[in-house]
Amino acid sequence: MNVLVYLVPLALLLGGVWLGMFLWSMRAGQYDDLEGAAWRILSDEDIRK
């Protein structure tokens, strides 16, 4: 039962870190263009002949 004294704050801390990183990625625009990377893979513009 004493281990819960350590695990509960650790879980809350990790959850807060995850939430902070997720909010930072939202503000940085990481999810603005979801289909752009898929179309760039199919593009032949960078292939040298």
Secondary structure in CASP SS format (residue, H / E / C, confidence):
PFRMAT SS
TARGET T0000
AUTHOR 0000-0000-0000
METHOD secondary structure of the structure
MODEL  1
M C 1.00
N C 1.00
V C 1.00
L H 1.00
V H 1.00
Y H 1.00
L H 1.00
V H 1.00
P H 1.00
L H 1.00
A H 1.00
L H 1.00
L H 1.00
L H 1.00
G H 1.00
G H 1.00
V H 1.00
W H 1.00
L H 1.00
G H 1.00
M H 1.00
F H 1.00
L H 1.00
W H 1.00
S H 1.00
M H 1.00
R H 1.00
A C 1.00
G C 1.00
Q C 1.00
Y C 1.00
D C 1.00
D C 1.00
L C 1.00
E C 1.00
G H 1.00
A H 1.00
A H 1.00
W H 1.00
R H 1.00
I H 1.00
L H 1.00
S C 1.00
D C 1.00
E C 1.00
D C 1.00
I C 1.00
R C 1.00
K C 1.00
END
